[in-house]
Amino acid sequence: NDTHNDCFRPLFKGEHQFDIFKIQNRWGQTVYESTNNEGKWDGSYGGVPQEIGVYYYYLKYHCGSKVIEKRGDVTLVR
């Protein structure tokens, strides 16, 4: 809550259209999901701050005529 890195979201240059941006916890539960290009995760689920730890993201989007999928992890710290 210091206005620095308070949310996690993909950043892109150029034109793109999200299909899905999803964050899951270590048990595979989806804690955030968006189809909005401006979607961002604030580290909470249902308004409840989540535990510090590693979360996994999945991103599928269109860039021109290409469909691109990315997966990775992000560490939540407070």
mmCIF file of the N, C-alpha and C atoms, coordinates in Angstrom:
data_MODEL
# 
_entry.id   MODEL 
# 
loop_
_atom_site.group_PDB 
_atom_site.id 
_atom_site.type_symbol 
_atom_site.label_atom_id 
_atom_site.label_alt_id 
_atom_site.label_comp_id 
_atom_site.label_asym_id 
_atom_site.label_entity_id 
_atom_site.label_seq_id 
_atom_site.pdbx_PDB_ins_code 
_atom_site.Cartn_x 
_atom_site.Cartn_y 
_atom_site.Cartn_z 
_atom_site.occupancy 
_atom_site.B_iso_or_equiv 
_atom_site.pdbx_formal_charge 
_atom_site.auth_seq_id 
_atom_site.auth_comp_id 
_atom_site.auth_asym_id 
_atom_site.auth_atom_id 
_atom_site.pdbx_PDB_model_num 
ATOM 1   N N  . ASN A 1 1  ? 0.809   -1.208  0.000   1.00 0.00 ? 1  ASN A N  1 
ATOM 2   C CA . ASN A 1 1  ? 0.000   0.000   0.000   1.00 0.00 ? 1  ASN A CA 1 
ATOM 3   C C  . ASN A 1 1  ? 0.849   1.267   0.000   1.00 0.00 ? 1  ASN A C  1 
ATOM 4   N N  . ASP A 1 2  ? 2.027   1.185   -0.593  1.00 0.00 ? 2  ASP A N  1 
ATOM 5   C CA . ASP A 1 2  ? 2.879   2.370   -0.671  1.00 0.00 ? 2  ASP A CA 1 
ATOM 6   C C  . ASP A 1 2  ? 2.894   2.966   -2.085  1.00 0.00 ? 2  ASP A C  1 
ATOM 7   N N  . THR A 1 3  ? 2.014   2.519   -2.930  1.00 0.00 ? 3  THR A N  1 
ATOM 8   C CA . THR A 1 3  ? 1.861   2.927   -4.342  1.00 0.00 ? 3  THR A CA 1 
ATOM 9   C C  . THR A 1 3  ? 2.984   2.425   -5.251  1.00 0.00 ? 3  THR A C  1 
ATOM 10  N N  . HIS A 1 4  ? 3.889   1.608   -4.745  1.00 0.00 ? 4  HIS A N  1 
ATOM 11  C CA . HIS A 1 4  ? 4.939   1.010   -5.556  1.00 0.00 ? 4  HIS A CA 1 
ATOM 12  C C  . HIS A 1 4  ? 4.696   -0.489  -5.640  1.00 0.00 ? 4  HIS A C  1 
ATOM 13  N N  . ASN A 1 5  ? 4.459   -0.992  -6.839  1.00 0.00 ? 5  ASN A N  1 
ATOM 14  C CA . ASN A 1 5  ? 4.233   -2.423  -7.063  1.00 0.00 ? 5  ASN A CA 1 
ATOM 15  C C  . ASN A 1 5  ? 3.070   -2.978  -6.244  1.00 0.00 ? 5  ASN A C  1 
ATOM 16  N N  . ASP A 1 6  ? 2.002   -2.200  -6.107  1.00 0.00 ? 6  ASP A N  1 
ATOM 17  C CA . ASP A 1 6  ? 0.835   -2.653  -5.347  1.00 0.00 ? 6  ASP A CA 1 
ATOM 18  C C  . ASP A 1 6  ? -0.025  -3.638  -6.131  1.00 0.00 ? 6  ASP A C  1 
ATOM 19  N N  . CYS A 1 7  ? 0.141   -3.687  -7.443  1.00 0.00 ? 7  CYS A N  1 
ATOM 20  C CA . CYS A 1 7  ? -0.642  -4.595  -8.291  1.00 0.00 ? 7  CYS A CA 1 
ATOM 21  C C  . CYS A 1 7  ? 0.279   -5.289  -9.288  1.00 0.00 ? 7  CYS A C  1 
ATOM 22  N N  . PHE A 1 8  ? -0.150  -6.473  -9.726  1.00 0.00 ? 8  PHE A N  1 
ATOM 23  C CA . PHE A 1 8  ? 0.596   -7.232  -10.724 1.00 0.00 ? 8  PHE A CA 1 
ATOM 24  C C  . PHE A 1 8  ? -0.263  -7.317  -11.974 1.00 0.00 ? 8  PHE A C  1 
ATOM 25  N N  . ARG A 1 9  ? 0.312   -6.920  -13.103 1.00 0.00 ? 9  ARG A N  1 
ATOM 26  C CA . ARG A 1 9  ? -0.394  -7.004  -14.380 1.00 0.00 ? 9  ARG A CA 1 
ATOM 27  C C  . ARG A 1 9  ? 0.616   -7.051  -15.513 1.00 0.00 ? 9  ARG A C  1 
ATOM 28  N N  . PRO A 1 10 ? 0.221   -7.619  -16.639 1.00 0.00 ? 10 PRO A N  1 
ATOM 29  C CA . PRO A 1 10 ? 1.116   -7.629  -17.795 1.00 0.00 ? 10 PRO A CA 1 
ATOM 30  C C  . PRO A 1 10 ? 1.169   -6.245  -18.451 1.00 0.00 ? 10 PRO A C  1 
ATOM 31  N N  . LEU A 1 11 ? 2.342   -5.896  -18.940 1.00 0.00 ? 11 LEU A N  1 
ATOM 32  C CA . LEU A 1 11 ? 2.532   -4.643  -19.681 1.00 0.00 ? 11 LEU A CA 1 
ATOM 33  C C  . LEU A 1 11 ? 3.015   -4.983  -21.079 1.00 0.00 ? 11 LEU A C  1 
ATOM 34  N N  . PHE A 1 12 ? 2.457   -4.331  -22.061 1.00 0.00 ? 12 PHE A N  1 
ATOM 35  C CA . PHE A 1 12 ? 2.791   -4.609  -23.453 1.00 0.00 ? 12 PHE A CA 1 
ATOM 36  C C  . PHE A 1 12 ? 2.971   -3.323  -24.234 1.00 0.00 ? 12 PHE A C  1 
ATOM 37  N N  . LYS A 1 13 ? 3.716   -3.423  -25.308 1.00 0.00 ? 13 LYS A N  1 
ATOM 38  C CA . LYS A 1 13 ? 3.780   -2.368  -26.305 1.00 0.00 ? 13 LYS A CA 1 
ATOM 39  C C  . LYS A 1 13 ? 2.961   -2.824  -27.492 1.00 0.00 ? 13 LYS A C  1 
ATOM 40  N N  . GLY A 1 14 ? 2.332   -1.908  -28.178 1.00 0.00 ? 14 GLY A N  1 
ATOM 41  C CA . GLY A 1 14 ? 1.584   -2.257  -29.383 1.00 0.00 ? 14 GLY A CA 1 
ATOM 42  C C  . GLY A 1 14 ? 0.171   -2.738  -29.082 1.00 0.00 ? 14 GLY A C  1 
ATOM 43  N N  . GLU A 1 15 ? -0.465  -3.239  -30.121 1.00 0.00 ? 15 GLU A N  1 
ATOM 44  C CA . GLU A 1 15 ? -1.857  -3.686  -30.036 1.00 0.00 ? 15 GLU A CA 1 
ATOM 45  C C  . GLU A 1 15 ? -1.937  -5.133  -29.599 1.00 0.00 ? 15 GLU A C  1 
ATOM 46  N N  . HIS A 1 16 ? -2.845  -5.424  -28.701 1.00 0.00 ? 16 HIS A N  1 
ATOM 47  C CA . HIS A 1 16 ? -3.066  -6.787  -28.234 1.00 0.00 ? 16 HIS A CA 1 
ATOM 48  C C  . HIS A 1 16 ? -4.473  -6.883  -27.668 1.00 0.00 ? 16 HIS A C  1 
ATOM 49  N N  . GLN A 1 17 ? -4.992  -8.086  -27.590 1.00 0.00 ? 17 GLN A N  1 
ATOM 50  C CA . GLN A 1 17 ? -6.306  -8.322  -27.010 1.00 0.00 ? 17 GLN A CA 1 
ATOM 51  C C  . GLN A 1 17 ? -6.221  -9.533  -26.101 1.00 0.00 ? 17 GLN A C  1 
ATOM 52  N N  . PHE A 1 18 ? -6.495  -9.354  -24.817 1.00 0.00 ? 18 PHE A N  1 
ATOM 53  C CA . PHE A 1 18 ? -6.473  -10.464 -23.863 1.00 0.00 ? 18 PHE A CA 1 
ATOM 54  C C  . PHE A 1 18 ? -7.588  -11.445 -24.156 1.00 0.00 ? 18 PHE A C  1 
ATOM 55  N N  . ASP A 1 19 ? -7.271  -12.712 -24.010 1.00 0.00 ? 19 ASP A N  1 
ATOM 56  C CA . ASP A 1 19 ? -8.302  -13.737 -23.894 1.00 0.00 ? 19 ASP A CA 1 
ATOM 57  C C  . ASP A 1 19 ? -8.517  -13.984 -22.407 1.00 0.00 ? 19 ASP A C  1 
ATOM 58  N N  . ILE A 1 20 ? -7.395  -14.141 -21.687 1.00 0.00 ? 20 ILE A N  1 
ATOM 59  C CA . ILE A 1 20 ? -7.500  -14.395 -20.250 1.00 0.00 ? 20 ILE A CA 1 
ATOM 60  C C  . ILE A 1 20 ? -6.174  -14.084 -19.547 1.00 0.00 ? 20 ILE A C  1 
ATOM 61  N N  . PHE A 1 21 ? -6.285  -13.555 -18.334 1.00 0.00 ? 21 PHE A N  1 
ATOM 62  C CA . PHE A 1 21 ? -5.164  -13.344 -17.431 1.00 0.00 ? 21 PHE A CA 1 
ATOM 63  C C  . PHE A 1 21 ? -5.612  -13.936 -16.100 1.00 0.00 ? 21 PHE A C  1 
ATOM 64  N N  . LYS A 1 22 ? -4.883  -14.936 -15.613 1.00 0.00 ? 22 LYS A N  1 
ATOM 65  C CA . LYS A 1 22 ? -5.319  -15.693 -14.445 1.00 0.00 ? 22 LYS A CA 1 
ATOM 66  C C  . LYS A 1 22 ? -4.170  -15.871 -13.468 1.00 0.00 ? 22 LYS A C  1 
ATOM 67  N N  . ILE A 1 23 ? -4.486  -15.767 -12.174 1.00 0.00 ? 23 ILE A N  1 
ATOM 68  C CA . ILE A 1 23 ? -3.530  -16.013 -11.097 1.00 0.00 ? 23 ILE A CA 1 
ATOM 69  C C  . ILE A 1 23 ? -4.066  -17.172 -10.255 1.00 0.00 ? 23 ILE A C  1 
ATOM 70  N N  . GLN A 1 24 ? -3.184  -18.138 -9.955  1.00 0.00 ? 24 GLN A N  1 
ATOM 71  C CA . GLN A 1 24 ? -3.567  -19.267 -9.116  1.00 0.00 ? 24 GLN A CA 1 
ATOM 72  C C  . GLN A 1 24 ? -2.608  -19.400 -7.942  1.00 0.00 ? 24 GLN A C  1 
ATOM 73  N N  . ASN A 1 25 ? -3.133  -19.919 -6.836  1.00 0.00 ? 25 ASN A N  1 
ATOM 74  C CA . ASN A 1 25 ? -2.275  -20.171 -5.679  1.00 0.00 ? 25 ASN A CA 1 
ATOM 75  C C  . ASN A 1 25 ? -1.593  -21.529 -5.839  1.00 0.00 ? 25 ASN A C  1 
ATOM 76  N N  . ARG A 1 26 ? -0.826  -21.941 -4.851  1.00 0.00 ? 26 ARG A N  1 
ATOM 77  C CA . ARG A 1 26 ? -0.043  -23.179 -4.975  1.00 0.00 ? 26 ARG A CA 1 
ATOM 78  C C  . ARG A 1 26 ? -0.898  -24.432 -5.004  1.00 0.00 ? 26 ARG A C  1 
ATOM 79  N N  . TRP A 1 27 ? -2.178  -24.323 -4.636  1.00 0.00 ? 27 TRP A N  1 
ATOM 80  C CA . TRP A 1 27 ? -3.084  -25.471 -4.692  1.00 0.00 ? 27 TRP A CA 1 
ATOM 81  C C  . TRP A 1 27 ? -3.894  -25.487 -5.985  1.00 0.00 ? 27 TRP A C  1 
ATOM 82  N N  . GLY A 1 28 ? -3.642  -24.544 -6.883  1.00 0.00 ? 28 GLY A N  1 
ATOM 83  C CA . GLY A 1 28 ? -4.344  -24.492 -8.154  1.00 0.00 ? 28 GLY A CA 1 
ATOM 84  C C  . GLY A 1 28 ? -5.664  -23.749 -8.123  1.00 0.00 ? 28 GLY A C  1 
ATOM 85  N N  . GLN A 1 29 ? -5.977  -23.110 -6.998  1.00 0.00 ? 29 GLN A N  1 
ATOM 86  C CA . GLN A 1 29 ? -7.209  -22.330 -6.892  1.00 0.00 ? 29 GLN A CA 1 
ATOM 87  C C  . GLN A 1 29 ? -7.003  -20.991 -7.589  1.00 0.00 ? 29 GLN A C  1 
ATOM 88  N N  . THR A 1 30 ? -7.926  -20.626 -8.454  1.00 0.00 ? 30 THR A N  1 
ATOM 89  C CA . THR A 1 30 ? -7.848  -19.340 -9.141  1.00 0.00 ? 30 THR A CA 1 
ATOM 90  C C  . THR A 1 30 ? -8.247  -18.238 -8.165  1.00 0.00 ? 30 THR A C  1 
ATOM 91  N N  . VAL A 1 31 ? -7.311  -17.321 -7.913  1.00 0.00 ? 31 VAL A N  1 
ATOM 92  C CA . VAL A 1 31 ? -7.566  -16.217 -6.986  1.00 0.00 ? 31 VAL A CA 1 
ATOM 93  C C  . VAL A 1 31 ? -7.832  -14.912 -7.728  1.00 0.00 ? 31 VAL A C  1 
ATOM 94  N N  . TYR A 1 32 ? -7.560  -14.901 -9.040  1.00 0.00 ? 32 TYR A N  1 
ATOM 95  C CA . TYR A 1 32 ? -7.841  -13.718 -9.860  1.00 0.00 ? 32 TYR A CA 1 
ATOM 96  C C  . TYR A 1 32 ? -7.990  -14.159 -11.306 1.00 0.00 ? 32 TYR A C  1 
ATOM 97  N N  . GLU A 1 33 ? -8.950  -13.571 -11.999 1.00 0.00 ? 33 GLU A N  1 
ATOM 98  C CA . GLU A 1 33 ? -9.135  -13.858 -13.417 1.00 0.00 ? 33 GLU A CA 1 
ATOM 99  C C  . GLU A 1 33 ? -9.747  -12.646 -14.097 1.00 0.00 ? 33 GLU A C  1 
ATOM 100 N N  . SER A 1 34 ? -9.248  -12.326 -15.288 1.00 0.00 ? 34 SER A N  1 
ATOM 101 C CA . SER A 1 34 ? -9.755  -11.183 -16.028 1.00 0.00 ? 34 SER A CA 1 
ATOM 102 C C  . SER A 1 34 ? -9.621  -11.416 -17.528 1.00 0.00 ? 34 SER A C  1 
ATOM 103 N N  . THR A 1 35 ? -10.535 -10.845 -18.277 1.00 0.00 ? 35 THR A N  1 
ATOM 104 C CA . THR A 1 35 ? -10.429 -10.820 -19.739 1.00 0.00 ? 35 THR A CA 1 
ATOM 105 C C  . THR A 1 35 ? -10.262 -9.374  -20.216 1.00 0.00 ? 35 THR A C  1 
ATOM 106 N N  . ASN A 1 36 ? -10.090 -8.478  -19.283 1.00 0.00 ? 36 ASN A N  1 
ATOM 107 C CA . ASN A 1 36 ? -9.945  -7.058  -19.551 1.00 0.00 ? 36 ASN A CA 1 
ATOM 108 C C  . ASN A 1 36 ? -8.475  -6.722  -19.782 1.00 0.00 ? 36 ASN A C  1 
ATOM 109 N N  . ASN A 1 37 ? -8.159  -5.976  -20.821 1.00 0.00 ? 37 ASN A N  1 
ATOM 110 C CA . ASN A 1 37 ? -6.774  -5.576  -21.099 1.00 0.00 ? 37 ASN A CA 1 
ATOM 111 C C  . ASN A 1 37 ? -6.139  -4.804  -19.953 1.00 0.00 ? 37 ASN A C  1 
ATOM 112 N N  . GLU A 1 38 ? -6.946  -4.176  -19.126 1.00 0.00 ? 38 GLU A N  1 
ATOM 113 C CA . GLU A 1 38 ? -6.433  -3.380  -18.011 1.00 0.00 ? 38 GLU A CA 1 
ATOM 114 C C  . GLU A 1 38 ? -6.487  -4.132  -16.686 1.00 0.00 ? 38 GLU A C  1 
ATOM 115 N N  . GLY A 1 39 ? -6.767  -5.437  -16.723 1.00 0.00 ? 39 GLY A N  1 
ATOM 116 C CA . GLY A 1 39 ? -6.885  -6.223  -15.503 1.00 0.00 ? 39 GLY A CA 1 
ATOM 117 C C  . GLY A 1 39 ? -5.588  -6.263  -14.712 1.00 0.00 ? 39 GLY A C  1 
ATOM 118 N N  . LYS A 1 40 ? -5.704  -6.195  -13.380 1.00 0.00 ? 40 LYS A N  1 
ATOM 119 C CA . LYS A 1 40 ? -4.528  -6.266  -12.514 1.00 0.00 ? 40 LYS A CA 1 
ATOM 120 C C  . LYS A 1 40 ? -4.923  -6.893  -11.183 1.00 0.00 ? 40 LYS A C  1 
ATOM 121 N N  . TRP A 1 41 ? -3.999  -7.643  -10.609 1.00 0.00 ? 41 TRP A N  1 
ATOM 122 C CA . TRP A 1 41 ? -4.232  -8.336  -9.343  1.00 0.00 ? 41 TRP A CA 1 
ATOM 123 C C  . TRP A 1 41 ? -3.601  -7.549  -8.214  1.00 0.00 ? 41 TRP A C  1 
ATOM 124 N N  . ASP A 1 42 ? -4.378  -7.321  -7.164  1.00 0.00 ? 42 ASP A N  1 
ATOM 125 C CA . ASP A 1 42 ? -3.892  -6.539  -6.025  1.00 0.00 ? 42 ASP A CA 1 
ATOM 126 C C  . ASP A 1 42 ? -3.439  -7.402  -4.843  1.00 0.00 ? 42 ASP A C  1 
ATOM 127 N N  . GLY A 1 43 ? -3.308  -8.710  -5.057  1.00 0.00 ? 43 GLY A N  1 
ATOM 128 C CA . GLY A 1 43 ? -2.837  -9.595  -3.994  1.00 0.00 ? 43 GLY A CA 1 
ATOM 129 C C  . GLY A 1 43 ? -3.938  -10.088 -3.078  1.00 0.00 ? 43 GLY A C  1 
ATOM 130 N N  . SER A 1 44 ? -5.189  -9.873  -3.489  1.00 0.00 ? 44 SER A N  1 
ATOM 131 C CA . SER A 1 44 ? -6.301  -10.324 -2.650  1.00 0.00 ? 44 SER A CA 1 
ATOM 132 C C  . SER A 1 44 ? -7.186  -11.301 -3.417  1.00 0.00 ? 44 SER A C  1 
ATOM 133 N N  . TYR A 1 45 ? -8.040  -11.977 -2.673  1.00 0.00 ? 45 TYR A N  1 
ATOM 134 C CA . TYR A 1 45 ? -9.043  -12.875 -3.250  1.00 0.00 ? 45 TYR A CA 1 
ATOM 135 C C  . TYR A 1 45 ? -10.331 -12.647 -2.481  1.00 0.00 ? 45 TYR A C  1 
ATOM 136 N N  . GLY A 1 46 ? -11.364 -12.208 -3.178  1.00 0.00 ? 46 GLY A N  1 
ATOM 137 C CA . GLY A 1 46 ? -12.625 -11.902 -2.511  1.00 0.00 ? 46 GLY A CA 1 
ATOM 138 C C  . GLY A 1 46 ? -12.488 -10.789 -1.491  1.00 0.00 ? 46 GLY A C  1 
ATOM 139 N N  . GLY A 1 47 ? -11.553 -9.869  -1.730  1.00 0.00 ? 47 GLY A N  1 
ATOM 140 C CA . GLY A 1 47 ? -11.333 -8.758  -0.813  1.00 0.00 ? 47 GLY A CA 1 
ATOM 141 C C  . GLY A 1 47 ? -10.459 -9.096  0.384   1.00 0.00 ? 47 GLY A C  1 
ATOM 142 N N  . VAL A 1 48 ? -9.986  -10.345 0.457   1.00 0.00 ? 48 VAL A N  1 
ATOM 143 C CA . VAL A 1 48 ? -9.142  -10.782 1.571   1.00 0.00 ? 48 VAL A CA 1 
ATOM 144 C C  . VAL A 1 48 ? -7.687  -10.861 1.108   1.00 0.00 ? 48 VAL A C  1 
ATOM 145 N N  . PRO A 1 49 ? -6.773  -10.137 1.759   1.00 0.00 ? 49 PRO A N  1 
ATOM 146 C CA . PRO A 1 49 ? -5.361  -10.224 1.382   1.00 0.00 ? 49 PRO A CA 1 
ATOM 147 C C  . PRO A 1 49 ? -4.872  -11.673 1.470   1.00 0.00 ? 49 PRO A C  1 
ATOM 148 N N  . GLN A 1 50 ? -4.143  -12.109 0.457   1.00 0.00 ? 50 GLN A N  1 
ATOM 149 C CA . GLN A 1 50 ? -3.649  -13.480 0.413   1.00 0.00 ? 50 GLN A CA 1 
ATOM 150 C C  . GLN A 1 50 ? -2.305  -13.598 1.117   1.00 0.00 ? 50 GLN A C  1 
ATOM 151 N N  . GLU A 1 51 ? -1.949  -14.849 1.422   1.00 0.00 ? 51 GLU A N  1 
ATOM 152 C CA . GLU A 1 51 ? -0.698  -15.130 2.122   1.00 0.00 ? 51 GLU A CA 1 
ATOM 153 C C  . GLU A 1 51 ? 0.506   -14.760 1.263   1.00 0.00 ? 51 GLU A C  1 
ATOM 154 N N  . ILE A 1 52 ? 1.579   -14.390 1.917   1.00 0.00 ? 52 ILE A N  1 
ATOM 155 C CA . ILE A 1 52 ? 2.847   -14.179 1.230   1.00 0.00 ? 52 ILE A CA 1 
ATOM 156 C C  . ILE A 1 52 ? 3.265   -15.511 0.616   1.00 0.00 ? 52 ILE A C  1 
ATOM 157 N N  . GLY A 1 53 ? 3.780   -15.468 -0.601  1.00 0.00 ? 53 GLY A N  1 
ATOM 158 C CA . GLY A 1 53 ? 4.230   -16.702 -1.231  1.00 0.00 ? 53 GLY A CA 1 
ATOM 159 C C  . GLY A 1 53 ? 4.250   -16.599 -2.739  1.00 0.00 ? 53 GLY A C  1 
ATOM 160 N N  . VAL A 1 54 ? 4.431   -17.730 -3.379  1.00 0.00 ? 54 VAL A N  1 
ATOM 161 C CA . VAL A 1 54 ? 4.527   -17.802 -4.834  1.00 0.00 ? 54 VAL A CA 1 
ATOM 162 C C  . VAL A 1 54 ? 3.149   -18.110 -5.413  1.00 0.00 ? 54 VAL A C  1 
ATOM 163 N N  . TYR A 1 55 ? 2.783   -17.357 -6.436  1.00 0.00 ? 55 TYR A N  1 
ATOM 164 C CA . TYR A 1 55 ? 1.535   -17.540 -7.174  1.00 0.00 ? 55 TYR A CA 1 
ATOM 165 C C  . TYR A 1 55 ? 1.901   -17.721 -8.636  1.00 0.00 ? 55 TYR A C  1 
ATOM 166 N N  . TYR A 1 56 ? 1.022   -18.358 -9.378  1.00 0.00 ? 56 TYR A N  1 
ATOM 167 C CA . TYR A 1 56 ? 1.308   -18.703 -10.774 1.00 0.00 ? 56 TYR A CA 1 
ATOM 168 C C  . TYR A 1 56 ? 0.351   -17.965 -11.694 1.00 0.00 ? 56 TYR A C  1 
ATOM 169 N N  . TYR A 1 57 ? 0.897   -17.410 -12.763 1.00 0.00 ? 57 TYR A N  1 
ATOM 170 C CA . TYR A 1 57 ? 0.040   -16.702 -13.708 1.00 0.00 ? 57 TYR A CA 1 
ATOM 171 C C  . TYR A 1 57 ? -0.011  -17.430 -15.045 1.00 0.00 ? 57 TYR A C  1 
ATOM 172 N N  . TYR A 1 58 ? -1.114  -17.220 -15.726 1.00 0.00 ? 58 TYR A N  1 
ATOM 173 C CA . TYR A 1 58 ? -1.323  -17.722 -17.081 1.00 0.00 ? 58 TYR A CA 1 
ATOM 174 C C  . TYR A 1 58 ? -1.929  -16.575 -17.868 1.00 0.00 ? 58 TYR A C  1 
ATOM 175 N N  . LEU A 1 59 ? -1.384  -16.324 -19.036 1.00 0.00 ? 59 LEU A N  1 
ATOM 176 C CA . LEU A 1 59 ? -1.836  -15.237 -19.880 1.00 0.00 ? 59 LEU A CA 1 
ATOM 177 C C  . LEU A 1 59 ? -1.980  -15.741 -21.305 1.00 0.00 ? 59 LEU A C  1 
ATOM 178 N N  . LYS A 1 60 ? -3.127  -15.500 -21.902 1.00 0.00 ? 60 LYS A N  1 
ATOM 179 C CA . LYS A 1 60 ? -3.354  -15.836 -23.311 1.00 0.00 ? 60 LYS A CA 1 
ATOM 180 C C  . LYS A 1 60 ? -3.897  -14.581 -23.975 1.00 0.00 ? 60 LYS A C  1 
ATOM 181 N N  . TYR A 1 61 ? -3.252  -14.180 -25.078 1.00 0.00 ? 61 TYR A N  1 
ATOM 182 C CA . TYR A 1 61 ? -3.675  -12.960 -25.759 1.00 0.00 ? 61 TYR A CA 1 
ATOM 183 C C  . TYR A 1 61 ? -3.383  -13.052 -27.252 1.00 0.00 ? 61 TYR A C  1 
ATOM 184 N N  . HIS A 1 62 ? -4.013  -12.154 -27.995 1.00 0.00 ? 62 HIS A N  1 
ATOM 185 C CA . HIS A 1 62 ? -3.797  -12.041 -29.442 1.00 0.00 ? 62 HIS A CA 1 
ATOM 186 C C  . HIS A 1 62 ? -2.928  -10.822 -29.707 1.00 0.00 ? 62 HIS A C  1 
ATOM 187 N N  . CYS A 1 63 ? -1.935  -11.016 -30.539 1.00 0.00 ? 63 CYS A N  1 
ATOM 188 C CA . CYS A 1 63 ? -1.085  -9.926  -30.990 1.00 0.00 ? 63 CYS A CA 1 
ATOM 189 C C  . CYS A 1 63 ? -1.100  -10.006 -32.510 1.00 0.00 ? 63 CYS A C  1 
ATOM 190 N N  . GLY A 1 64 ? -1.912  -9.161  -33.120 1.00 0.00 ? 64 GLY A N  1 
ATOM 191 C CA . GLY A 1 64 ? -2.129  -9.294  -34.555 1.00 0.00 ? 64 GLY A CA 1 
ATOM 192 C C  . GLY A 1 64 ? -2.887  -10.578 -34.816 1.00 0.00 ? 64 GLY A C  1 
ATOM 193 N N  . SER A 1 65 ? -2.344  -11.428 -35.665 1.00 0.00 ? 65 SER A N  1 
ATOM 194 C CA . SER A 1 65 ? -2.995  -12.703 -35.972 1.00 0.00 ? 65 SER A CA 1 
ATOM 195 C C  . SER A 1 65 ? -2.431  -13.857 -35.139 1.00 0.00 ? 65 SER A C  1 
ATOM 196 N N  . LYS A 1 66 ? -1.454  -13.579 -34.283 1.00 0.00 ? 66 LYS A N  1 
ATOM 197 C CA . LYS A 1 66 ? -0.833  -14.620 -33.456 1.00 0.00 ? 66 LYS A CA 1 
ATOM 198 C C  . LYS A 1 66 ? -1.524  -14.742 -32.103 1.00 0.00 ? 66 LYS A C  1 
ATOM 199 N N  . VAL A 1 67 ? -1.682  -15.981 -31.652 1.00 0.00 ? 67 VAL A N  1 
ATOM 200 C CA . VAL A 1 67 ? -2.164  -16.247 -30.302 1.00 0.00 ? 67 VAL A CA 1 
ATOM 201 C C  . VAL A 1 67 ? -0.951  -16.629 -29.462 1.00 0.00 ? 67 VAL A C  1 
ATOM 202 N N  . ILE A 1 68 ? -0.755  -15.911 -28.350 1.00 0.00 ? 68 ILE A N  1 
ATOM 203 C CA . ILE A 1 68 ? 0.416   -16.118 -27.511 1.00 0.00 ? 68 ILE A CA 1 
ATOM 204 C C  . ILE A 1 68 ? -0.037  -16.520 -26.110 1.00 0.00 ? 68 ILE A C  1 
ATOM 205 N N  . GLU A 1 69 ? 0.631   -17.529 -25.550 1.00 0.00 ? 69 GLU A N  1 
ATOM 206 C CA . GLU A 1 69 ? 0.357   -17.985 -24.199 1.00 0.00 ? 69 GLU A CA 1 
ATOM 207 C C  . GLU A 1 69 ? 1.638   -17.877 -23.379 1.00 0.00 ? 69 GLU A C  1 
ATOM 208 N N  . LYS A 1 70 ? 1.520   -17.344 -22.195 1.00 0.00 ? 70 LYS A N  1 
ATOM 209 C CA . LYS A 1 70 ? 2.659   -17.202 -21.282 1.00 0.00 ? 70 LYS A CA 1 
ATOM 210 C C  . LYS A 1 70 ? 2.274   -17.744 -19.918 1.00 0.00 ? 70 LYS A C  1 
ATOM 211 N N  . ARG A 1 71 ? 3.231   -18.363 -19.244 1.00 0.00 ? 71 ARG A N  1 
ATOM 212 C CA . ARG A 1 71 ? 3.060   -18.868 -17.888 1.00 0.00 ? 71 ARG A CA 1 
ATOM 213 C C  . ARG A 1 71 ? 4.281   -18.476 -17.073 1.00 0.00 ? 71 ARG A C  1 
ATOM 214 N N  . GLY A 1 72 ? 4.075   -18.289 -15.800 1.00 0.00 ? 72 GLY A N  1 
ATOM 215 C CA . GLY A 1 72 ? 5.189   -17.956 -14.942 1.00 0.00 ? 72 GLY A CA 1 
ATOM 216 C C  . GLY A 1 72 ? 4.746   -17.854 -13.508 1.00 0.00 ? 72 GLY A C  1 
ATOM 217 N N  . ASP A 1 73 ? 5.600   -17.293 -12.684 1.00 0.00 ? 73 ASP A N  1 
ATOM 218 C CA . ASP A 1 73 ? 5.257   -17.135 -11.289 1.00 0.00 ? 73 ASP A CA 1 
ATOM 219 C C  . ASP A 1 73 ? 5.585   -15.732 -10.807 1.00 0.00 ? 73 ASP A C  1 
ATOM 220 N N  . VAL A 1 74 ? 4.926   -15.363 -9.740  1.00 0.00 ? 74 VAL A N  1 
ATOM 221 C CA . VAL A 1 74 ? 5.138   -14.069 -9.119  1.00 0.00 ? 74 VAL A CA 1 
ATOM 222 C C  . VAL A 1 74 ? 5.133   -14.304 -7.605  1.00 0.00 ? 74 VAL A C  1 
ATOM 223 N N  . THR A 1 75 ? 6.005   -13.619 -6.900  1.00 0.00 ? 75 THR A N  1 
ATOM 224 C CA . THR A 1 75 ? 6.068   -13.756 -5.452  1.00 0.00 ? 75 THR A CA 1 
ATOM 225 C C  . THR A 1 75 ? 5.368   -12.581 -4.804  1.00 0.00 ? 75 THR A C  1 
ATOM 226 N N  . LEU A 1 76 ? 4.392   -12.890 -3.981  1.00 0.00 ? 76 LEU A N  1 
ATOM 227 C CA . LEU A 1 76 ? 3.651   -11.861 -3.249  1.00 0.00 ? 76 LEU A CA 1 
ATOM 228 C C  . LEU A 1 76 ? 4.362   -11.600 -1.926  1.00 0.00 ? 76 LEU A C  1 
ATOM 229 N N  . VAL A 1 77 ? 4.733   -10.337 -1.707  1.00 0.00 ? 77 VAL A N  1 
ATOM 230 C CA . VAL A 1 77 ? 5.337   -9.892  -0.444  1.00 0.00 ? 77 VAL A CA 1 
ATOM 231 C C  . VAL A 1 77 ? 4.542   -8.699  0.069   1.00 0.00 ? 77 VAL A C  1 
ATOM 232 N N  . ARG A 1 78 ? 4.591   -8.481  1.329   1.00 0.00 ? 78 ARG A N  1 
ATOM 233 C CA . ARG A 1 78 ? 3.866   -7.342  1.930   1.00 0.00 ? 78 ARG A CA 1 
ATOM 234 C C  . ARG A 1 78 ? 4.817   -6.504  2.766   1.00 0.00 ? 78 ARG A C  1 
# 
